[in-house]
Amino acid sequence: MGVTWTNVCAATPAAGYASCNAKRVTGGTTAYMAAKAASQGKSVAPLASTSSPSGFGPTDLQSAYGLASAAASNGSGETVAIVDAYNDPNAAADLAVYRSYYGLSACTVASGCFKQVSQTGSTTSLPTSDSGWAEEISLDLDMVSAACPNCNILLVEASSASYANLGTAVNEAVKLGAKYVSNSYGGSESSSETSYDTSYYKHAGVAITVSSGDSGYGVEYPAASQYVTAVGGTSLVKATSTTRGWTESVWKTSSTEGAGSGCSKYETKPTWQTDTGCTKRTVADVSAVADPATGVSVYDTYGVSGWYTFGGTSVASPFIAAVYALAGTPSTSSYPASFPYAHTSSLNDVTSGSTSTCSPAYLCTAETGYDGPTGLGTPSGTTAFAG
């Protein structure tokens, strides 16, 4: 399909900082475009316009993950928080365009459905605007909308991409009542991360999701945290020959680009994780679409202008956070990362593809049951995300 893309944030963050995991398609024919053309008996030209969507939309994603019924009836009163760095001044307006195009109910500041705050909770004193992180923000808001149209959305903008500021934004999201918090960013592991866990990511009764990373085999933080759901990535393709109507494999573009996975250097293995190849925490837990070539539609106008297709595990983290919201409020003392491990039969097991060659092989190669790049699998309804 010849799909090309660019990282919207710096690929290698400095120590103590994170980078977003969003990739914007810049050319080629996406899986969505090819499938649409085939259904109409047409050939398709390379991506050349931002005037209409060229990636999967809410109906596609709800179909792929068995969520149509839940998306129609669940989520009212639930708040999904998105934590990102810097400000997107067009966030509310761009979100409105996405939701209107796909026939989703409006989610506005005026109605109380959408709220945009700084890491201190201010609605008026927001961080410096940044075009790269603004694209990440639009992606995150659109993916929450796609999975849970009835959910409220809280956007908490950190003043920088430092772990201290992003972590403070996570705490603010929880303070403001969110029971589902998505984090589409990561950076290198360090000996400081267990203290970050205690300060920022350890919130019982809150589903905190984190992108596993886009650099293939290898572990990022905060996905490595034992208290979060680490979300890996897949390639998602329509398949009329299957009962599900879709197939998935491990997302890999090259030896240095694909779904992040592996063994943490520092994090204690959570009690619910039973794989034997890592004595410490293993990444990932679950997964969803992340391949830019099979990417999702996003509307953004800050620094760019219109409809784009996005990939990266930044797609998967907010989507999975919204699936947790569809499943209902987590029990008070729980760590929702454990929920899928109690419901493995309620996930789509991804059994093909790899990101690298490693030992033991399951840490970078899909297998029946648990594996590193896709975890336990992808959503098949909401059962695996309730508890």
Number of C-alpha atoms within 10 A of each C-alpha: 13 9 16 16 17 15 18 19 21 13 15 13 16 13 12 15 18 26 24 31 30 31 27 23 24 18 18 18 23 26 24 24 22 18 17 15 14 12 9 8 9 11 10 15 11 15 18 11 13 14 11 13 20 27 24 22 22 25 14 16 20 21 16 25 21 17 22 18 11 19 27 15 12 18 24 17 11 22 25 32 34 28 29 31 30 25 26 29 18 16 21 18 13 22 24 18 18 25 20 13 12 13 11 16 12 17 22 16 12 8 10 11 18 22 19 23 21 25 29 18 18 12 12 9 11 21 18 14 17 16 19 21 25 26 27 28 30 22 30 29 27 29 27 29 27 28 30 33 27 26 23 24 27 24 27 33 34 28 22 18 23 19 22 17 20 26 22 22 28 29 22 23 29 18 11 14 14 24 24 30 31 30 28 31 31 27 25 19 22 14 10 10 19 19 10 17 20 12 15 21 24 17 22 16 17 26 30 32 32 31 36 44 36 34 22 26 29 24 27 28 24 32 33 34 28 27 26 26 31 34 37 39 38 32 24 25 19 17 13 10 9 9 8 15 12 16 19 24 22 29 32 25 17 11 13 15 18 29 36 32 35 28 22 24 16 17 21 16 20 16 9 12 17 14 16 9 15 17 14 20 25 31 33 32 28 33 33 29 33 33 29 30 27 27 29 32 24 29 30 27 18 20 11 14 11 17 21 25 28 33 30 32 35 33 31 32 36 34 29 32 29 31 29 31 33 28 19 20 21 21 13 11 10 15 22 27 23 23 20 26 21 14 15 17 15 19 24 23 25 25 18 16 19 27 27 19 13 13 11 12 15 22 31 26 24 25 21 12 17 24 28 33 40 40 29 28 32 29 24 20 23 22 21 24 29 20 21
